Amino acid sequence: MELPHINQNTGIDLGIKELCITSAGKKYENPKIIRKYEKKLVKLQRQLAHKEKRSQNYCKTKKKIALCHEKITNTRKDYLHKMS
């Protein structure tokens, strides 16, 4: 099945307050859930700085940081996928 061809272009403006604004005027907000994970990430990184390198607790905290990074990445990808 082939989609019909349309001679219409869509422009996207990547913003700071909003994630993006299309040329049609539709605004997409930044997902607020990411801020929650970013705060958690900052706290974990602060905790890691006080641990002794290569200790058991250091490794546990590094693993938590990696999971937090992954969660942020997956949340962003999911939101962009839903948007498009």
N, CA, C and O atoms as a Maestro MAE file, in Angstrom:
{
 s_m_m2io_version
 :::
 2.0.0
}

f_m_ct {
 s_m_title
 :::
 protein
 m_atom[336] {
  # First column is atom index #
  i_m_mmod_type
  r_m_x_coord
  r_m_y_coord
  r_m_z_coord
  i_m_residue_number
  s_m_chain_name
  s_m_pdb_residue_name
  s_m_pdb_atom_name
  i_m_atomic_number
  :::
  1 25 0.848 -1.172 0.000 1 A "MET " " N  " 7
  2 3 0.000 0.000 0.000 1 A "MET " " CA " 6
  3 2 0.899 1.242 0.000 1 A "MET " " C  " 6
  4 15 1.782 1.383 0.846 1 A "MET " " O  " 8
  5 25 0.665 2.110 -0.934 2 A "GLU " " N  " 7
  6 3 1.486 3.313 -1.058 2 A "GLU " " CA " 6
  7 2 0.734 4.520 -0.520 2 A "GLU " " C  " 6
  8 15 -0.464 4.681 -0.753 2 A "GLU " " O  " 8
  9 25 1.459 5.360 0.203 3 A "LEU " " N  " 7
  10 3 0.865 6.568 0.762 3 A "LEU " " CA " 6
  11 2 0.752 7.640 -0.314 3 A "LEU " " C  " 6
  12 15 1.586 7.702 -1.217 3 A "LEU " " O  " 8
  13 25 -0.276 8.490 -0.225 4 A "PRO " " N  " 7
  14 3 -0.415 9.560 -1.226 4 A "PRO " " CA " 6
  15 2 0.688 10.610 -1.059 4 A "PRO " " C  " 6
  16 15 1.125 10.897 0.055 4 A "PRO " " O  " 8
  17 25 1.130 11.181 -2.197 5 A "HIS " " N  " 7
  18 3 2.171 12.208 -2.162 5 A "HIS " " CA " 6
  19 2 1.538 13.570 -1.904 5 A "HIS " " C  " 6
  20 15 0.528 13.923 -2.512 5 A "HIS " " O  " 8
  21 25 2.138 14.324 -1.004 6 A "ILE " " N  " 7
  22 3 1.643 15.651 -0.649 6 A "ILE " " CA " 6
  23 2 2.786 16.638 -0.817 6 A "ILE " " C  " 6
  24 15 3.902 16.372 -0.370 6 A "ILE " " O  " 8
  25 25 2.526 17.767 -1.450 7 A "ASN " " N  " 7
  26 3 3.550 18.794 -1.652 7 A "ASN " " CA " 6
  27 2 3.515 19.796 -0.502 7 A "ASN " " C  " 6
  28 15 3.404 21.002 -0.722 7 A "ASN " " O  " 8
  29 25 3.608 19.297 0.706 8 A "GLN " " N  " 7
  30 3 3.573 20.170 1.877 8 A "GLN " " CA " 6
  31 2 4.757 19.824 2.770 8 A "GLN " " C  " 6
  32 15 4.961 18.666 3.135 8 A "GLN " " O  " 8
  33 25 5.532 20.846 3.115 9 A "ASN " " N  " 7
  34 3 6.677 20.647 4.005 9 A "ASN " " CA " 6
  35 2 6.311 21.059 5.417 9 A "ASN " " C  " 6
  36 15 5.495 21.957 5.625 9 A "ASN " " O  " 8
  37 25 6.918 20.398 6.375 10 A "THR " " N  " 7
  38 3 6.703 20.739 7.778 10 A "THR " " CA " 6
  39 2 8.030 21.159 8.384 10 A "THR " " C  " 6
  40 15 9.014 20.423 8.324 10 A "THR " " O  " 8
  41 25 8.047 22.352 8.969 11 A "GLY " " N  " 7
  42 3 9.243 22.836 9.637 11 A "GLY " " CA " 6
  43 2 9.127 22.595 11.131 11 A "GLY " " C  " 6
  44 15 8.045 22.707 11.706 11 A "GLY " " O  " 8
  45 25 10.245 22.265 11.752 12 A "ILE " " N  " 7
  46 3 10.258 22.025 13.196 12 A "ILE " " CA " 6
  47 2 11.302 22.928 13.833 12 A "ILE " " C  " 6
  48 15 12.462 22.953 13.422 12 A "ILE " " O  " 8
  49 25 10.866 23.668 14.845 13 A "ASP " " N  " 7
  50 3 11.760 24.556 15.585 13 A "ASP " " CA " 6
  51 2 12.020 23.931 16.947 13 A "ASP " " C  " 6
  52 15 11.099 23.781 17.750 13 A "ASP " " O  " 8
  53 25 13.265 23.568 17.211 14 A "LEU " " N  " 7
  54 3 13.622 23.003 18.507 14 A "LEU " " CA " 6
  55 2 13.823 24.142 19.484 14 A "LEU " " C  " 6
  56 15 14.634 25.037 19.248 14 A "LEU " " O  " 8
  57 25 13.081 24.109 20.583 15 A "GLY " " N  " 7
  58 3 13.107 25.225 21.510 15 A "GLY " " CA " 6
  59 2 13.693 24.869 22.855 15 A "GLY " " C  " 6
  60 15 14.174 23.757 23.071 15 A "GLY " " O  " 8
  61 25 13.645 25.838 23.761 16 A "ILE " " N  " 7
  62 3 14.152 25.645 25.113 16 A "ILE " " CA " 6
  63 2 12.983 25.366 26.066 16 A "ILE " " C  " 6
  64 15 13.003 24.396 26.823 16 A "ILE " " O  " 8
  65 25 11.960 26.239 26.015 17 A "LYS " " N  " 7
  66 3 10.800 26.022 26.888 17 A "LYS " " CA " 6
  67 2 10.003 24.808 26.424 17 A "LYS " " C  " 6
  68 15 9.706 23.912 27.214 17 A "LYS " " O  " 8
  69 25 9.657 24.785 25.138 18 A "GLU " " N  " 7
  70 3 8.982 23.624 24.568 18 A "GLU " " CA " 6
  71 2 10.024 22.752 23.868 18 A "GLU " " C  " 6
  72 15 11.078 23.237 23.457 18 A "GLU " " O  " 8
  73 25 9.717 21.462 23.738 19 A "LEU " " N  " 7
  74 3 10.644 20.558 23.071 19 A "LEU " " CA " 6
  75 2 10.776 20.947 21.601 19 A "LEU " " C  " 6
  76 15 11.881 21.075 21.075 19 A "LEU " " O  " 8
  77 25 9.624 21.133 20.947 20 A "CYS " " N  " 7
  78 3 9.638 21.605 19.561 20 A "CYS " " CA " 6
  79 2 8.284 22.224 19.211 20 A "CYS " " C  " 6
  80 15 7.267 21.968 19.857 20 A "CYS " " O  " 8
  81 25 8.314 23.043 18.169 21 A "ILE " " N  " 7
  82 3 7.112 23.681 17.647 21 A "ILE " " CA " 6
  83 2 7.107 23.450 16.149 21 A "ILE " " C  " 6
  84 15 8.094 23.739 15.472 21 A "ILE " " O  " 8
  85 25 5.998 22.928 15.622 22 A "THR " " N  " 7
  86 3 5.916 22.673 14.183 22 A "THR " " CA " 6
  87 2 5.497 23.940 13.456 22 A "THR " " C  " 6
  88 15 5.063 24.912 14.075 22 A "THR " " O  " 8
  89 25 5.634 23.918 12.130 23 A "SER " " N  " 7
  90 3 5.250 25.089 11.340 23 A "SER " " CA " 6
  91 2 3.738 25.298 11.373 23 A "SER " " C  " 6
  92 15 3.258 26.389 11.064 23 A "SER " " O  " 8
  93 25 2.981 24.257 11.746 24 A "ALA " " N  " 7
  94 3 1.528 24.390 11.873 24 A "ALA " " CA " 6
  95 2 1.139 25.051 13.188 24 A "ALA " " C  " 6
  96 15 -0.029 25.378 13.395 24 A "ALA " " O  " 8
  97 25 2.116 25.252 14.085 25 A "GLY " " N  " 7
  98 3 1.858 25.919 15.354 25 A "GLY " " CA " 6
  99 2 1.618 24.978 16.517 25 A "GLY " " C  " 6
  100 15 1.320 25.425 17.624 25 A "GLY " " O  " 8
  101 25 1.743 23.672 16.281 26 A "LYS " " N  " 7
  102 3 1.539 22.697 17.353 26 A "LYS " " CA " 6
  103 2 2.779 22.652 18.239 26 A "LYS " " C  " 6
  104 15 3.902 22.539 17.748 26 A "LYS " " O  " 8
  105 25 2.561 22.741 19.563 27 A "LYS " " N  " 7
  106 3 3.673 22.758 20.510 27 A "LYS " " CA " 6
  107 2 3.745 21.427 21.249 27 A "LYS " " C  " 6
  108 15 2.723 20.865 21.645 27 A "LYS " " O  " 8
  109 25 4.967 20.932 21.428 28 A "TYR " " N  " 7
  110 3 5.206 19.722 22.209 28 A "TYR " " CA " 6
  111 2 6.050 20.101 23.418 28 A "TYR " " C  " 6
  112 15 7.124 20.685 23.276 28 A "TYR " " O  " 8
  113 25 5.557 19.766 24.611 29 A "GLU " " N  " 7
  114 3 6.257 20.131 25.837 29 A "GLU " " CA " 6
  115 2 7.366 19.131 26.147 29 A "GLU " " C  " 6
  116 15 7.354 17.993 25.677 29 A "GLU " " O  " 8
  117 25 8.323 19.588 26.951 30 A "ASN " " N  " 7
  118 3 9.340 18.680 27.466 30 A "ASN " " CA " 6
  119 2 8.693 17.780 28.507 30 A "ASN " " C  " 6
  120 15 7.939 18.266 29.350 30 A "ASN " " O  " 8
  121 25 8.969 16.476 28.470 31 A "PRO " " N  " 7
  122 3 8.370 15.604 29.494 31 A "PRO " " CA " 6
  123 2 8.941 15.915 30.875 31 A "PRO " " C  " 6
  124 15 10.157 15.958 31.062 31 A "PRO " " O  " 8
  125 25 8.055 16.129 31.827 32 A "LYS " " N  " 7
  126 3 8.478 16.524 33.177 32 A "LYS " " CA " 6
  127 2 9.059 15.356 33.965 32 A "LYS " " C  " 6
  128 15 9.776 15.564 34.944 32 A "LYS " " O  " 8
  129 25 8.756 14.132 33.547 33 A "ILE " " N  " 7
  130 3 9.242 12.948 34.268 33 A "ILE " " CA " 6
  131 2 10.765 12.855 34.214 33 A "ILE " " C  " 6
  132 15 11.385 12.285 35.112 33 A "ILE " " O  " 8
  133 25 11.366 13.412 33.170 34 A "ILE " " N  " 7
  134 3 12.829 13.351 33.035 34 A "ILE " " CA " 6
  135 2 13.502 14.163 34.137 34 A "ILE " " C  " 6
  136 15 14.576 13.783 34.604 34 A "ILE " " O  " 8
  137 25 12.903 15.260 34.558 35 A "ARG " " N  " 7
  138 3 13.488 16.085 35.620 35 A "ARG " " CA " 6
  139 2 13.643 15.290 36.911 35 A "ARG " " C  " 6
  140 15 14.614 15.460 37.648 35 A "ARG " " O  " 8
  141 25 12.666 14.416 37.174 36 A "LYS " " N  " 7
  142 3 12.713 13.576 38.371 36 A "LYS " " CA " 6
  143 2 13.950 12.669 38.335 36 A "LYS " " C  " 6
  144 15 14.659 12.528 39.332 36 A "LYS " " O  " 8
  145 25 14.192 12.061 37.179 37 A "TYR " " N  " 7
  146 3 15.339 11.163 37.052 37 A "TYR " " CA " 6
  147 2 16.656 11.930 37.046 37 A "TYR " " C  " 6
  148 15 17.673 11.420 37.516 37 A "TYR " " O  " 8
  149 25 16.646 13.156 36.514 38 A "GLU " " N  " 7
  150 3 17.867 13.959 36.513 38 A "GLU " " CA " 6
  151 2 18.256 14.351 37.941 38 A "GLU " " C  " 6
  152 15 19.440 14.367 38.277 38 A "GLU " " O  " 8
  153 25 17.266 14.666 38.781 39 A "LYS " " N  " 7
  154 3 17.545 14.984 40.181 39 A "LYS " " CA " 6
  155 2 18.116 13.760 40.896 39 A "LYS " " C  " 6
  156 15 19.049 13.871 41.692 39 A "LYS " " O  " 8
  157 25 17.546 12.597 40.602 40 A "LYS " " N  " 7
  158 3 18.026 11.354 41.205 40 A "LYS " " CA " 6
  159 2 19.460 11.077 40.760 40 A "LYS " " C  " 6
  160 15 20.286 10.621 41.551 40 A "LYS " " O  " 8
  161 25 19.748 11.355 39.497 41 A "LEU " " N  " 7
  162 3 21.082 11.142 38.949 41 A "LEU " " CA " 6
  163 2 22.106 12.036 39.647 41 A "LEU " " C  " 6
  164 15 23.203 11.583 39.974 41 A "LEU " " O  " 8
  165 25 21.758 13.288 39.873 42 A "VAL " " N  " 7
  166 3 22.654 14.225 40.553 42 A "VAL " " CA " 6
  167 2 22.959 13.721 41.961 42 A "VAL " " C  " 6
  168 15 24.107 13.764 42.404 42 A "VAL " " O  " 8
  169 25 21.932 13.244 42.663 43 A "LYS " " N  " 7
  170 3 22.108 12.739 44.025 43 A "LYS " " CA " 6
  171 2 23.037 11.522 44.033 43 A "LYS " " C  " 6
  172 15 23.929 11.419 44.875 43 A "LYS " " O  " 8
  173 25 22.820 10.600 43.083 44 A "LEU " " N  " 7
  174 3 23.656 9.401 43.013 44 A "LEU " " CA " 6
  175 2 25.110 9.739 42.687 44 A "LEU " " C  " 6
  176 15 26.030 9.137 43.240 44 A "LEU " " O  " 8
  177 25 25.311 10.697 41.795 45 A "GLN " " N  " 7
  178 3 26.672 11.085 41.434 45 A "GLN " " CA " 6
  179 2 27.386 11.744 42.610 45 A "GLN " " C  " 6
  180 15 28.594 11.579 42.782 45 A "GLN " " O  " 8
  181 25 26.631 12.495 43.421 46 A "ARG " " N  " 7
  182 3 27.199 13.099 44.619 46 A "ARG " " CA " 6
  183 2 27.605 12.018 45.618 46 A "ARG " " C  " 6
  184 15 28.661 12.099 46.246 46 A "ARG " " O  " 8
  185 25 26.742 10.998 45.754 47 A "GLN " " N  " 7
  186 3 27.053 9.884 46.656 47 A "GLN " " CA " 6
  187 2 28.296 9.136 46.190 47 A "GLN " " C  " 6
  188 15 29.121 8.730 47.008 47 A "GLN " " O  " 8
  189 25 28.433 8.953 44.882 48 A "LEU " " N  " 7
  190 3 29.562 8.222 44.316 48 A "LEU " " CA " 6
  191 2 30.882 8.935 44.596 48 A "LEU " " C  " 6
  192 15 31.911 8.290 44.797 48 A "LEU " " O  " 8
  193 25 30.849 10.256 44.607 49 A "ALA " " N  " 7
  194 3 32.065 11.038 44.829 49 A "ALA " " CA " 6
  195 2 32.647 10.800 46.220 49 A "ALA " " C  " 6
  196 15 33.848 10.974 46.429 49 A "ALA " " O  " 8
  197 25 31.807 10.405 47.167 50 A "HIS " " N  " 7
  198 3 32.270 10.196 48.542 50 A "HIS " " CA " 6
  199 2 32.664 8.748 48.835 50 A "HIS " " C  " 6
  200 15 33.129 8.441 49.932 50 A "HIS " " O  " 8
  201 25 32.480 7.859 47.855 51 A "LYS " " N  " 7
  202 3 32.818 6.455 48.070 51 A "LYS " " CA " 6
  203 2 34.290 6.209 47.747 51 A "LYS " " C  " 6
  204 15 34.902 6.932 46.962 51 A "LYS " " O  " 8
  205 25 34.834 5.181 48.366 52 A "GLU " " N  " 7
  206 3 36.209 4.784 48.064 52 A "GLU " " CA " 6
  207 2 36.204 4.007 46.752 52 A "GLU " " C  " 6
  208 15 35.402 3.093 46.564 52 A "GLU " " O  " 8
  209 25 37.103 4.379 45.853 53 A "LYS " " N  " 7
  210 3 37.117 3.765 44.525 53 A "LYS " " CA " 6
  211 2 37.325 2.263 44.603 53 A "LYS " " C  " 6
  212 15 38.104 1.760 45.413 53 A "LYS " " O  " 8
  213 25 36.601 1.562 43.732 54 A "ARG " " N  " 7
  214 3 36.641 0.107 43.577 54 A "ARG " " CA " 6
  215 2 36.156 -0.666 44.808 54 A "ARG " " C  " 6
  216 15 36.412 -1.864 44.927 54 A "ARG " " O  " 8
  217 25 35.462 0.009 45.716 55 A "SER " " N  " 7
  218 3 34.874 -0.698 46.853 55 A "SER " " CA " 6
  219 2 33.539 -1.301 46.412 55 A "SER " " C  " 6
  220 15 33.044 -1.002 45.325 55 A "SER " " O  " 8
  221 25 32.968 -2.142 47.253 56 A "GLN " " N  " 7
  222 3 31.701 -2.798 46.913 56 A "GLN " " CA " 6
  223 2 30.575 -1.773 46.769 56 A "GLN " " C  " 6
  224 15 29.773 -1.847 45.838 56 A "GLN " " O  " 8
  225 25 30.525 -0.815 47.704 57 A "ASN " " N  " 7
  226 3 29.469 0.216 47.648 57 A "ASN " " CA " 6
  227 2 29.660 1.151 46.454 57 A "ASN " " C  " 6
  228 15 28.681 1.655 45.904 57 A "ASN " " O  " 8
  229 25 30.904 1.388 46.051 58 A "TYR " " N  " 7
  230 3 31.200 2.200 44.873 58 A "TYR " " CA " 6
  231 2 30.616 1.530 43.629 58 A "TYR " " C  " 6
  232 15 29.997 2.183 42.789 58 A "TYR " " O  " 8
  233 25 30.824 0.222 43.527 59 A "CYS " " N  " 7
  234 3 30.317 -0.530 42.366 59 A "CYS " " CA " 6
  235 2 28.794 -0.538 42.332 59 A "CYS " " C  " 6
  236 15 28.189 -0.418 41.267 59 A "CYS " " O  " 8
  237 25 28.175 -0.682 43.515 60 A "LYS " " N  " 7
  238 3 26.705 -0.670 43.581 60 A "LYS " " CA " 6
  239 2 26.152 0.676 43.111 60 A "LYS " " C  " 6
  240 15 25.178 0.728 42.359 60 A "LYS " " O  " 8
  241 25 26.780 1.760 43.559 61 A "THR " " N  " 7
  242 3 26.320 3.095 43.190 61 A "THR " " CA " 6
  243 2 26.526 3.351 41.704 61 A "THR " " C  " 6
  244 15 25.681 3.968 41.054 61 A "THR " " O  " 8
  245 25 27.657 2.874 41.159 62 A "LYS " " N  " 7
  246 3 27.903 3.030 39.711 62 A "LYS " " CA " 6
  247 2 26.836 2.312 38.897 62 A "LYS " " C  " 6
  248 15 26.409 2.795 37.848 62 A "LYS " " O  " 8
  249 25 26.408 1.148 39.395 63 A "LYS " " N  " 7
  250 3 25.368 0.387 38.706 63 A "LYS " " CA " 6
  251 2 24.044 1.143 38.731 63 A "LYS " " C  " 6
  252 15 23.313 1.160 37.741 63 A "LYS " " O  " 8
  253 25 23.734 1.780 39.889 64 A "LYS " " N  " 7
  254 3 22.512 2.578 40.010 64 A "LYS " " CA " 6
  255 2 22.547 3.773 39.060 64 A "LYS " " C  " 6
  256 15 21.530 4.125 38.462 64 A "LYS " " O  " 8
  257 25 23.722 4.400 38.923 65 A "ILE " " N  " 7
  258 3 23.878 5.540 38.013 65 A "ILE " " CA " 6
  259 2 23.646 5.100 36.568 65 A "ILE " " C  " 6
  260 15 22.982 5.792 35.797 65 A "ILE " " O  " 8
  261 25 24.203 3.939 36.211 66 A "ALA " " N  " 7
  262 3 24.026 3.426 34.850 66 A "ALA " " CA " 6
  263 2 22.550 3.156 34.560 66 A "ALA " " C  " 6
  264 15 22.066 3.451 33.468 66 A "ALA " " O  " 8
  265 25 21.835 2.596 35.538 67 A "LEU " " N  " 7
  266 3 20.408 2.335 35.366 67 A "LEU " " CA " 6
  267 2 19.621 3.637 35.215 67 A "LEU " " C  " 6
  268 15 18.666 3.708 34.441 67 A "LEU " " O  " 8
  269 25 20.028 4.657 35.958 68 A "CYS " " N  " 7
  270 3 19.355 5.962 35.885 68 A "CYS " " CA " 6
  271 2 19.568 6.597 34.503 68 A "CYS " " C  " 6
  272 15 18.636 7.148 33.917 68 A "CYS " " O  " 8
  273 25 20.804 6.515 33.991 69 A "HIS " " N  " 7
  274 3 21.088 7.015 32.643 69 A "HIS " " CA " 6
  275 2 20.241 6.280 31.607 69 A "HIS " " C  " 6
  276 15 19.697 6.890 30.687 69 A "HIS " " O  " 8
  277 25 20.137 4.969 31.769 70 A "GLU " " N  " 7
  278 3 19.354 4.164 30.829 70 A "GLU " " CA " 6
  279 2 17.885 4.546 30.879 70 A "GLU " " C  " 6
  280 15 17.224 4.620 29.843 70 A "GLU " " O  " 8
  281 25 17.373 4.790 32.079 71 A "LYS " " N  " 7
  282 3 15.973 5.174 32.253 71 A "LYS " " CA " 6
  283 2 15.688 6.511 31.564 71 A "LYS " " C  " 6
  284 15 14.659 6.664 30.906 71 A "LYS " " O  " 8
  285 25 16.593 7.472 31.714 72 A "ILE " " N  " 7
  286 3 16.438 8.777 31.066 72 A "ILE " " CA " 6
  287 2 16.435 8.613 29.549 72 A "ILE " " C  " 6
  288 15 15.601 9.198 28.858 72 A "ILE " " O  " 8
  289 25 17.374 7.814 29.033 73 A "THR " " N  " 7
  290 3 17.467 7.585 27.594 73 A "THR " " CA " 6
  291 2 16.202 6.935 27.056 73 A "THR " " C  " 6
  292 15 15.665 7.357 26.031 73 A "THR " " O  " 8
  293 25 15.725 5.899 27.755 74 A "ASN " " N  " 7
  294 3 14.527 5.192 27.302 74 A "ASN " " CA " 6
  295 2 13.293 6.083 27.358 74 A "ASN " " C  " 6
  296 15 12.432 6.003 26.482 74 A "ASN " " O  " 8
  297 25 13.197 6.939 28.387 75 A "THR " " N  " 7
  298 3 12.055 7.848 28.506 75 A "THR " " CA " 6
  299 2 12.050 8.846 27.353 75 A "THR " " C  " 6
  300 15 11.003 9.118 26.765 75 A "THR " " O  " 8
  301 25 13.241 9.400 27.025 76 A "ARG " " N  " 7
  302 3 13.348 10.346 25.904 76 A "ARG " " CA " 6
  303 2 12.981 9.678 24.586 76 A "ARG " " C  " 6
  304 15 12.216 10.232 23.797 76 A "ARG " " O  " 8
  305 25 13.525 8.488 24.348 77 A "LYS " " N  " 7
  306 3 13.238 7.760 23.104 77 A "LYS " " CA " 6
  307 2 11.755 7.460 22.980 77 A "LYS " " C  " 6
  308 15 11.174 7.605 21.905 77 A "LYS " " O  " 8
  309 25 11.134 7.034 24.095 78 A "ASP " " N  " 7
  310 3 9.714 6.699 24.093 78 A "ASP " " CA " 6
  311 2 8.874 7.924 23.757 78 A "ASP " " C  " 6
  312 15 7.944 7.844 22.953 78 A "ASP " " O  " 8
  313 25 9.203 9.059 24.376 79 A "TYR " " N  " 7
  314 3 8.425 10.284 24.141 79 A "TYR " " CA " 6
  315 2 8.568 10.739 22.682 79 A "TYR " " C  " 6
  316 15 7.585 11.118 22.047 79 A "TYR " " O  " 8
  317 25 9.815 10.697 22.153 80 A "LEU " " N  " 7
  318 3 10.020 11.094 20.759 80 A "LEU " " CA " 6
  319 2 9.301 10.166 19.800 80 A "LEU " " C  " 6
  320 15 8.774 10.603 18.777 80 A "LEU " " O  " 8
  321 25 9.280 8.878 20.132 81 A "HIS " " N  " 7
  322 3 8.578 7.903 19.289 81 A "HIS " " CA " 6
  323 2 7.071 8.161 19.293 81 A "HIS " " C  " 6
  324 15 6.417 8.086 18.253 81 A "HIS " " O  " 8
  325 25 6.534 8.464 20.467 82 A "LYS " " N  " 7
  326 3 5.097 8.750 20.574 82 A "LYS " " CA " 6
  327 2 4.740 10.035 19.843 82 A "LYS " " C  " 6
  328 15 3.670 10.145 19.245 82 A "LYS " " O  " 8
  329 25 5.660 11.019 19.899 83 A "MET " " N  " 7
  330 3 5.422 12.288 19.211 83 A "MET " " CA " 6
  331 2 5.362 12.106 17.702 83 A "MET " " C  " 6
  332 15 4.477 12.638 17.031 83 A "MET " " O  " 8
  333 25 6.312 11.349 17.183 84 A "SER " " N  " 7
  334 3 6.368 11.190 15.723 84 A "SER " " CA " 6
  335 2 5.344 10.175 15.274 84 A "SER " " C  " 6
  336 15 5.231 9.898 14.080 84 A "SER " " O  " 8
  :::
 }
 m_bond[335] {
  # First column is bond index #
  i_m_from
  i_m_to
  i_m_order
  :::
  1 1 2 1
  2 2 3 1
  3 3 4 2
  4 3 5 1
  5 5 6 1
  6 6 7 1
  7 7 8 2
  8 7 9 1
  9 9 10 1
  10 10 11 1
  11 11 12 2
  12 11 13 1
  13 13 14 1
  14 14 15 1
  15 15 16 2
  16 15 17 1
  17 17 18 1
  18 18 19 1
  19 19 20 2
  20 19 21 1
  21 21 22 1
  22 22 23 1
  23 23 24 2
  24 23 25 1
  25 25 26 1
  26 26 27 1
  27 27 28 2
  28 27 29 1
  29 29 30 1
  30 30 31 1
  31 31 32 2
  32 31 33 1
  33 33 34 1
  34 34 35 1
  35 35 36 2
  36 35 37 1
  37 37 38 1
  38 38 39 1
  39 39 40 2
  40 39 41 1
  41 41 42 1
  42 42 43 1
  43 43 44 2
  44 43 45 1
  45 45 46 1
  46 46 47 1
  47 47 48 2
  48 47 49 1
  49 49 50 1
  50 50 51 1
  51 51 52 2
  52 51 53 1
  53 53 54 1
  54 54 55 1
  55 55 56 2
  56 55 57 1
  57 57 58 1
  58 58 59 1
  59 59 60 2
  60 59 61 1
  61 61 62 1
  62 62 63 1
  63 63 64 2
  64 63 65 1
  65 65 66 1
  66 66 67 1
  67 67 68 2
  68 67 69 1
  69 69 70 1
  70 70 71 1
  71 71 72 2
  72 71 73 1
  73 73 74 1
  74 74 75 1
  75 75 76 2
  76 75 77 1
  77 77 78 1
  78 78 79 1
  79 79 80 2
  80 79 81 1
  81 81 82 1
  82 82 83 1
  83 83 84 2
  84 83 85 1
  85 85 86 1
  86 86 87 1
  87 87 88 2
  88 87 89 1
  89 89 90 1
  90 90 91 1
  91 91 92 2
  92 91 93 1
  93 93 94 1
  94 94 95 1
  95 95 96 2
  96 95 97 1
  97 97 98 1
  98 98 99 1
  99 99 100 2
  100 99 101 1
  101 101 102 1
  102 102 103 1
  103 103 104 2
  104 103 105 1
  105 105 106 1
  106 106 107 1
  107 107 108 2
  108 107 109 1
  109 109 110 1
  110 110 111 1
  111 111 112 2
  112 111 113 1
  113 113 114 1
  114 114 115 1
  115 115 116 2
  116 115 117 1
  117 117 118 1
  118 118 119 1
  119 119 120 2
  120 119 121 1
  121 121 122 1
  122 122 123 1
  123 123 124 2
  124 123 125 1
  125 125 126 1
  126 126 127 1
  127 127 128 2
  128 127 129 1
  129 129 130 1
  130 130 131 1
  131 131 132 2
  132 131 133 1
  133 133 134 1
  134 134 135 1
  135 135 136 2
  136 135 137 1
  137 137 138 1
  138 138 139 1
  139 139 140 2
  140 139 141 1
  141 141 142 1
  142 142 143 1
  143 143 144 2
  144 143 145 1
  145 145 146 1
  146 146 147 1
  147 147 148 2
  148 147 149 1
  149 149 150 1
  150 150 151 1
  151 151 152 2
  152 151 153 1
  153 153 154 1
  154 154 155 1
  155 155 156 2
  156 155 157 1
  157 157 158 1
  158 158 159 1
  159 159 160 2
  160 159 161 1
  161 161 162 1
  162 162 163 1
  163 163 164 2
  164 163 165 1
  165 165 166 1
  166 166 167 1
  167 167 168 2
  168 167 169 1
  169 169 170 1
  170 170 171 1
  171 171 172 2
  172 171 173 1
  173 173 174 1
  174 174 175 1
  175 175 176 2
  176 175 177 1
  177 177 178 1
  178 178 179 1
  179 179 180 2
  180 179 181 1
  181 181 182 1
  182 182 183 1
  183 183 184 2
  184 183 185 1
  185 185 186 1
  186 186 187 1
  187 187 188 2
  188 187 189 1
  189 189 190 1
  190 190 191 1
  191 191 192 2
  192 191 193 1
  193 193 194 1
  194 194 195 1
  195 195 196 2
  196 195 197 1
  197 197 198 1
  198 198 199 1
  199 199 200 2
  200 199 201 1
  201 201 202 1
  202 202 203 1
  203 203 204 2
  204 203 205 1
  205 205 206 1
  206 206 207 1
  207 207 208 2
  208 207 209 1
  209 209 210 1
  210 210 211 1
  211 211 212 2
  212 211 213 1
  213 213 214 1
  214 214 215 1
  215 215 216 2
  216 215 217 1
  217 217 218 1
  218 218 219 1
  219 219 220 2
  220 219 221 1
  221 221 222 1
  222 222 223 1
  223 223 224 2
  224 223 225 1
  225 225 226 1
  226 226 227 1
  227 227 228 2
  228 227 229 1
  229 229 230 1
  230 230 231 1
  231 231 232 2
  232 231 233 1
  233 233 234 1
  234 234 235 1
  235 235 236 2
  236 235 237 1
  237 237 238 1
  238 238 239 1
  239 239 240 2
  240 239 241 1
  241 241 242 1
  242 242 243 1
  243 243 244 2
  244 243 245 1
  245 245 246 1
  246 246 247 1
  247 247 248 2
  248 247 249 1
  249 249 250 1
  250 250 251 1
  251 251 252 2
  252 251 253 1
  253 253 254 1
  254 254 255 1
  255 255 256 2
  256 255 257 1
  257 257 258 1
  258 258 259 1
  259 259 260 2
  260 259 261 1
  261 261 262 1
  262 262 263 1
  263 263 264 2
  264 263 265 1
  265 265 266 1
  266 266 267 1
  267 267 268 2
  268 267 269 1
  269 269 270 1
  270 270 271 1
  271 271 272 2
  272 271 273 1
  273 273 274 1
  274 274 275 1
  275 275 276 2
  276 275 277 1
  277 277 278 1
  278 278 279 1
  279 279 280 2
  280 279 281 1
  281 281 282 1
  282 282 283 1
  283 283 284 2
  284 283 285 1
  285 285 286 1
  286 286 287 1
  287 287 288 2
  288 287 289 1
  289 289 290 1
  290 290 291 1
  291 291 292 2
  292 291 293 1
  293 293 294 1
  294 294 295 1
  295 295 296 2
  296 295 297 1
  297 297 298 1
  298 298 299 1
  299 299 300 2
  300 299 301 1
  301 301 302 1
  302 302 303 1
  303 303 304 2
  304 303 305 1
  305 305 306 1
  306 306 307 1
  307 307 308 2
  308 307 309 1
  309 309 310 1
  310 310 311 1
  311 311 312 2
  312 311 313 1
  313 313 314 1
  314 314 315 1
  315 315 316 2
  316 315 317 1
  317 317 318 1
  318 318 319 1
  319 319 320 2
  320 319 321 1
  321 321 322 1
  322 322 323 1
  323 323 324 2
  324 323 325 1
  325 325 326 1
  326 326 327 1
  327 327 328 2
  328 327 329 1
  329 329 330 1
  330 330 331 1
  331 331 332 2
  332 331 333 1
  333 333 334 1
  334 334 335 1
  335 335 336 2
  :::
 }
}
